[in-house]
């Protein structure tokens, strides 16, 4: 049986079909204190003049060859969301973001190209295709994830193209405690910035 988290994400994806076409959700958990927003912008080569509140639904693309990141914080973690972006799955980006931190990300695009990634202290420990969760690579493939039940069930009994997407988001939540949920979708204007690809 899928976890409550996977069922929740399946309902959300069914209600917001546009999310199924492509997102990258990245969670950063610092070893000590949470870095300032400005530090995250700087580490990704963000353009200071691009920092402003934006609407996720209507203003998600930067244009001019730039990537757009939406940003939010919890008490002990930061999260980045890209709509139809994939920077949070790139190994170079993960190594930068995971300096003095643990970083987990889930990415997919409209063609079902996808990745679940886990990095810590500048090293890419584990990454894999969510549709083949037992085929993992990285410096320590067993490091992530601990919560594989949803992905393994999806692999064994595929009942729809969206299930592995919901399972990917559930895996990130179960691993990190950080949710990608209606708060992102209903927040109105979110902090955001643009940066060139790394």
VOPAGU-2260 file (C-alpha; in pm, 1 decimal, decimal comma):
REM VOPAGU-2260
SITE   aa  ch    i         X         Y         Z
SITE  UNK   A    0       0,0       0,0       0,0
SITE  UNK   A    1     126,8     350,1     -75,3
SITE  UNK   A    2     210,5     572,4     218,2
SITE  UNK   A    3     -16,8     859,0     314,7
SITE  UNK   A    4     245,9    1092,2     174,6
SITE  UNK   A    5     239,2     927,0    -168,1
SITE  UNK   A    6    -140,8     930,3    -175,2
SITE  UNK   A    7    -138,0    1299,5     -83,4
SITE  UNK   A    8     104,3    1383,2    -363,6
SITE  UNK   A    9     -92,7    1180,6    -615,4
SITE  UNK   A   10    -403,8    1384,3    -533,4
SITE  UNK   A   11    -206,5    1706,4    -566,2
SITE  UNK   A   12     -57,5    1606,8    -901,5
SITE  UNK   A   13    -397,5    1501,0   -1033,5
SITE  UNK   A   14    -542,0    1837,1    -931,1
SITE  UNK   A   15    -249,3    2036,4   -1071,8
SITE  UNK   A   16    -170,2    1852,0   -1393,4
SITE  UNK   A   17      84,4    2112,5   -1503,3
SITE  UNK   A   18     322,8    1987,6   -1234,0
SITE  UNK   A   19     347,8    1651,2   -1410,2
SITE  UNK   A   20     519,3    1812,0   -1708,8
SITE  UNK   A   21     832,3    1902,6   -1517,9
SITE  UNK   A   22     964,5    2023,5   -1183,3
SITE  UNK   A   23    1278,1    2000,4    -973,9
SITE  UNK   A   24    1233,5    2017,3    -595,6
SITE  UNK   A   25    1554,1    2051,3    -393,6
SITE  UNK   A   26    1583,1    2045,7     -13,0
SITE  UNK   A   27    1893,8    2180,4     161,8
SITE  UNK   A   28    1954,1    2080,5     524,6
SITE  UNK   A   29    2258,2    2259,8     668,2
SITE  UNK   A   30    2493,2    2087,3     909,0
SITE  UNK   A   31    2466,4    2385,7    1141,3
SITE  UNK   A   32    2267,0    2702,4    1086,6
SITE  UNK   A   33    2053,4    2778,5     783,2
SITE  UNK   A   34    2238,9    2994,3     529,0
SITE  UNK   A   35    2091,8    3329,0     442,9
SITE  UNK   A   36    1882,0    3352,8     129,4
SITE  UNK   A   37    2142,6    3584,3     -21,4
SITE  UNK   A   38    2409,4    3318,2      30,4
SITE  UNK   A   39    2205,8    3064,7    -166,3
SITE  UNK   A   40    2154,8    3316,0    -446,8
SITE  UNK   A   41    2528,5    3386,2    -454,5
SITE  UNK   A   42    2630,5    3018,7    -448,0
SITE  UNK   A   43    2421,5    2949,8    -757,7
SITE  UNK   A   44    2550,6    3254,7    -942,4
SITE  UNK   A   45    2219,4    3433,0    -902,7
SITE  UNK   A   46    2166,3    3779,2   -1044,3
SITE  UNK   A   47    2097,6    4020,7    -754,6
SITE  UNK   A   48    1872,7    4241,0    -966,2
SITE  UNK   A   49    1649,9    3941,5   -1041,5
SITE  UNK   A   50    1559,4    3879,8    -675,8
SITE  UNK   A   51    1191,6    3956,9    -625,9
SITE  UNK   A   52     858,9    3799,0    -529,3
SITE  UNK   A   53     694,4    3616,8    -819,1
SITE  UNK   A   54     387,1    3404,8    -881,3
SITE  UNK   A   55     477,2    3039,9    -929,3
SITE  UNK   A   56     183,7    2974,5   -1160,7
SITE  UNK   A   57     222,9    3267,6   -1397,3
SITE  UNK   A   58     586,7    3374,5   -1382,6
SITE  UNK   A   59     789,0    3054,4   -1357,7
SITE  UNK   A   60    1022,3    3100,3   -1655,2
SITE  UNK   A   61    1316,3    3340,9   -1666,3
SITE  UNK   A   62    1395,8    3349,0   -2038,1
SITE  UNK   A   63    1721,9    3474,8   -2192,3
SITE  UNK   A   64    1892,9    3144,1   -2116,0
SITE  UNK   A   65    1852,4    3187,1   -1740,6
SITE  UNK   A   66    1709,4    2948,7   -1481,9
SITE  UNK   A   67    1446,5    3060,4   -1230,9
SITE  UNK   A   68    1442,9    2934,3    -873,0
SITE  UNK   A   69    1163,4    2975,4    -620,7
SITE  UNK   A   70    1276,0    2967,3    -257,8
SITE  UNK   A   71    1119,8    2885,9      79,1
SITE  UNK   A   72    1242,2    2805,1     429,5
SITE  UNK   A   73    1139,5    2592,4     723,6
SITE  UNK   A   74    1298,6    2615,5    1067,3
SITE  UNK   A   75    1595,4    2400,9     971,3
SITE  UNK   A   76    1592,5    2364,8     592,1
SITE  UNK   A   77    1566,3    2559,6     270,2
SITE  UNK   A   78    1392,9    2444,4     -46,6
SITE  UNK   A   79    1423,7    2540,6    -410,5
SITE  UNK   A   80    1163,4    2475,8    -677,5
SITE  UNK   A   81    1214,5    2495,3   -1052,2
SITE  UNK   A   82     924,6    2463,5   -1294,9
SITE  UNK   A   83    1042,9    2282,1   -1609,1
SITE  UNK   A   84    1396,4    2317,6   -1479,1
SITE  UNK   A   85    1656,1    2062,6   -1374,5
SITE  UNK   A   86    1948,8    2247,5   -1217,7
SITE  UNK   A   87    1882,7    2086,4    -879,5
SITE  UNK   A   88    1954,4    1746,6   -1033,9
SITE  UNK   A   89    2287,2    1848,5   -1188,2
SITE  UNK   A   90    2590,5    1708,3   -1016,7
SITE  UNK   A   91    2780,2    2038,3   -1023,7
SITE  UNK   A   92    2489,1    2218,7    -856,2
SITE  UNK   A   93    2441,2    1947,1    -594,8
SITE  UNK   A   94    2807,1    1963,3    -499,6
SITE  UNK   A   95    2785,7    2340,2    -454,6
SITE  UNK   A   96    2464,0    2333,6    -252,2
SITE  UNK   A   97    2583,5    2048,0     -30,9
SITE  UNK   A   98    2888,8    2226,8     103,2
SITE  UNK   A   99    2832,8    2196,8     480,8
SITE  UNK   A  100    2484,2    2056,9     413,1
SITE  UNK   A  101    2281,3    1755,7     307,7
SITE  UNK   A  102    2085,0    1802,9     -15,4
SITE  UNK   A  103    1809,3    1586,3    -164,1
SITE  UNK   A  104    1626,5    1653,1    -487,7
SITE  UNK   A  105    1354,1    1509,1    -709,9
SITE  UNK   A  106    1337,4    1601,0   -1078,9
SITE  UNK   A  107    1133,1    1498,7   -1381,1
SITE  UNK   A  108    1041,6    1636,4   -1721,3
SITE  UNK   A  109     762,2    1587,0   -1972,0
SITE  UNK   A  110     944,8    1290,5   -2129,5
SITE  UNK   A  111     971,0    1109,9   -1792,4
SITE  UNK   A  112    1343,8    1174,5   -1772,3
SITE  UNK   A  113    1396,9    1197,0   -1397,7
SITE  UNK   A  114    1636,5    1167,1   -1106,5
SITE  UNK   A  115    1633,7    1137,4    -730,7
SITE  UNK   A  116    1962,5    1269,9    -592,3
SITE  UNK   A  117    2135,8    1291,8    -256,2
SITE  UNK   A  118    2453,6    1486,0    -179,0
SITE  UNK   A  119    2637,4    1575,9     139,9
SITE  UNK   A  120    2943,4    1783,3     223,1
SITE  UNK   A  121    3024,2    1847,0    -142,0
SITE  UNK   A  122    2994,7    1483,6    -253,7
SITE  UNK   A  123    2725,4    1327,5    -472,1
SITE  UNK   A  124    2644,1    1017,7    -270,9
SITE  UNK   A  125    2349,6     864,2    -454,8
SITE  UNK   A  126    2135,3     921,8    -759,4
SITE  UNK   A  127    1894,9     707,1    -959,2
SITE  UNK   A  128    1596,7     697,9   -1192,8
SITE  UNK   A  129    1278,5     688,3    -983,9
SITE  UNK   A  130    1134,8     424,6   -1215,4
SITE  UNK   A  131    1431,8     195,4   -1138,7
SITE  UNK   A  132    1505,7     267,1    -771,3
SITE  UNK   A  133    1726,7     -35,3    -717,8
SITE  UNK   A  134    1971,9      73,5    -987,8
SITE  UNK   A  135    2160,4     343,1    -799,9
SITE  UNK   A  136    2492,5     514,5    -864,0
SITE  UNK   A  137    2714,6     759,3    -678,1
SITE  UNK   A  138    2990,6     754,8    -419,8
SITE  UNK   A  139    2766,8     576,1    -166,5
SITE  UNK   A  140    2455,8     446,5    -346,9
SITE  UNK   A  141    2310,4     298,3     -29,4
SITE  UNK   A  142    2308,1     637,7     142,1
SITE  UNK   A  143    1969,5     734,4      -1,0
SITE  UNK   A  144    1686,8     680,1      30,6
SITE  UNK   A  145    1592,7     492,6     345,2
SITE  UNK   A  146    1224,4     515,0     252,1
SITE  UNK   A  147    1199,0     309,4     -64,9
SITE  UNK   A  148     861,6     141,6     -13,6
SITE  UNK   A  149     659,5     376,1    -235,7
SITE  UNK   A  150     906,9     361,6    -522,5
SITE  UNK   A  151     943,6     -15,6    -504,0
SITE  UNK   A  152     567,1     -61,7    -503,2
SITE  UNK   A  153     531,5     169,2    -803,0
SITE  UNK   A  154     796,8     -31,1    -986,5
SITE  UNK   A  155     628,0    -360,7    -909,4
SITE  UNK   A  156     270,8    -255,7    -987,6
SITE  UNK   A  157     264,2      46,2   -1218,9
SITE  UNK   A  158     -90,0     179,4   -1230,7
SITE  UNK   A  159     -33,3     516,6   -1390,1
SITE  UNK   A  160     237,3     745,6   -1519,5
SITE  UNK   A  161     202,7     979,8   -1224,6
SITE  UNK   A  162     262,4     726,9    -948,4
SITE  UNK   A  163     640,6     737,2    -957,0
SITE  UNK   A  164     623,5    1118,4    -950,8
SITE  UNK   A  165     409,2    1114,7    -637,1
SITE  UNK   A  166     639,0     852,6    -487,4
SITE  UNK   A  167     941,5    1070,6    -561,6
SITE  UNK   A  168     796,0    1365,0    -371,3
SITE  UNK   A  169     690,8    1132,6     -88,7
SITE  UNK   A  170    1045,2     998,5     -67,7
SITE  UNK   A  171    1186,8    1351,3     -36,1
SITE  UNK   A  172     937,5    1436,4     238,3
SITE  UNK   A  173    1000,9    1115,4     431,5
SITE  UNK   A  174    1376,8    1163,4     407,0
SITE  UNK   A  175    1391,5    1534,7     489,5
SITE  UNK   A  176    1067,9    1625,3     666,7
SITE  UNK   A  177    1014,4    1903,7     411,4
SITE  UNK   A  178     690,7    1902,9     213,4
SITE  UNK   A  179     615,1    2014,7    -138,3
SITE  UNK   A  180     247,9    2081,2     -97,1
SITE  UNK   A  181     -34,6    2329,1    -137,7
SITE  UNK   A  182     158,6    2588,5      61,6
SITE  UNK   A  183     379,7    2636,6    -243,4
SITE  UNK   A  184      85,2    2648,1    -478,3
SITE  UNK   A  185    -135,7    2877,7    -270,7
SITE  UNK   A  186     128,0    3112,6    -132,6
SITE  UNK   A  187      77,0    3378,8    -398,6
SITE  UNK   A  188     410,7    3555,1    -439,3
SITE  UNK   A  189     723,0    3357,5    -349,7
SITE  UNK   A  190    1082,9    3468,6    -319,3
SITE  UNK   A  191    1265,6    3393,6    -640,7
SITE  UNK   A  192    1578,2    3468,3    -837,4
SITE  UNK   A  193    1732,8    3397,9   -1176,3
SITE  UNK   A  194    2074,1    3249,2   -1246,1
SITE  UNK   A  195    2268,0    3122,9   -1546,7
SITE  UNK   A  196    2299,3    2743,1   -1576,1
SITE  UNK   A  197    2600,1    2605,4   -1389,8
